Each structure stands twice: as C-alpha cells, then as structure tokens.
Amino acid sequence: MRVTSKAAQRGSGKLVLILLVVLVALLLAVGTAAALYLTGVISPLGNGGNNVEEVAEDESGEERPPAPARGPARYLEMEDAITVNISREDGRRAILQARLQVMSRDEEILDSVEEHMPLIRNNLINLFGDQQFEDITSSEGKNALREEALKEINSVLEEEGHWPHVEAVYFTNFVTQ
C-alpha cells in the first residue's frame, strides 16, 4: 500500500505543477494583452471587426487623417523660457516667466510644432504679455492660461496646414514677480 500512496502523491504533485505552469502562462498572456491595450498598441475593434481607420474631413472638406490612436504620450520641450512683462491692477509692472512642454501622441504633430516654433513662440509671448498679474497667480488662472496656450498652438498648426492634435500644454516652470 505504501508504493501506491507514493505513486499517487507523485502523480498529484505533477498535476499541481502542470496546473501552476498553465495558470502562470495564462496570467502572463492576460497581463501582456492588458498592457498592450492600455498603452494603445492594440485597440478594440469598434467598427464591426474592420480595423480600417476612417479619414476625417475638416470644415473646407479637405481630407485629413484621424486623430492618433491612444498611444504613449510624447512631449516636446520649448527650449527657452517665455519671459514677458505683465501689468498689475495698481499699474505697476510684473514679470512672468514660463517654461512649457507640449504633449501629443503623434510624433508628426510634434515635428510640426517644432517646425513652426518661431510663430508659436511669438503668439505665446503676445498671449502671455496680455495677462494681468492677479489673474494668473491662482491655480485656476494658470490652468486657464494653459488652455489658452493650447488653443493658440493648435490654431497656428491649423493655419499652417497641419492637423491640430496637440493634446496638452504643461508648465514645467512658472514664475511671477
């Protein structure tokens, strides 16, 4: 009876080992699929199983590529800080200095931003220079300015014939005096 008991234990031990290996392989496969989906490498087939990208049209009827798929965020740092004089309510002058980074999920969009950086910087300098000190010292004021900067950058891209898919502008340094 002892021989049968040891054989049964060895057989059940092998079964447990096989089940553990299968379970680990299954968890790795599910984890890999989830990671690829969340990073945008793979996407759900939301158009009846046909994963063909549709072409969008802008206001003029010109065909444009669709917005980039949800992929990894890519950033472009504006090399120099933007420094401007701004007004205070009491009539005195103040200084605003801001460093920015632009975020998109499409490298071509960031290339377009870099190509038109002189015009973008000019427009941002004008935008920042029109601000009142008291309006931009709060979090809400800074966020509103960020949103205005985003609109301005996308506006420049659109005016220059590029598809405006800059998703966000971030202040990496923001100083007022």
CORKALIN-V373357 format. One record per pair of residues at least 12 apart in sequence whose C-alpha atoms are under 6 Angstrom apart, sorted by the first residue. I is the first residue (numbers start at 1). J is the second residue. Records with the same first field share a line. If there is no record, write none. Layout:
BEGIN
I = J ; J
END
This chain:
BEGIN
39 = 71 ; 72
40 = 70 ; 71
71 = 105
72 = 105
73 = 104 ; 105
74 = 103 ; 104 ; 105
75 = 102 ; 103
76 = 101 ; 102
77 = 101
78 = 100 ; 101
81 = 98 ; 99
82 = 97 ; 98
83 = 96 ; 97
84 = 96 ; 129
85 = 129
86 = 129
87 = 132 ; 133
88 = 132 ; 133
94 = 177
95 = 176 ; 177
96 = 175 ; 176
97 = 174 ; 175
98 = 173 ; 174
99 = 171 ; 172 ; 173
100 = 170 ; 171 ; 172
101 = 169 ; 170
102 = 169
103 = 166 ; 167 ; 168
104 = 166 ; 167
150 = 169
END
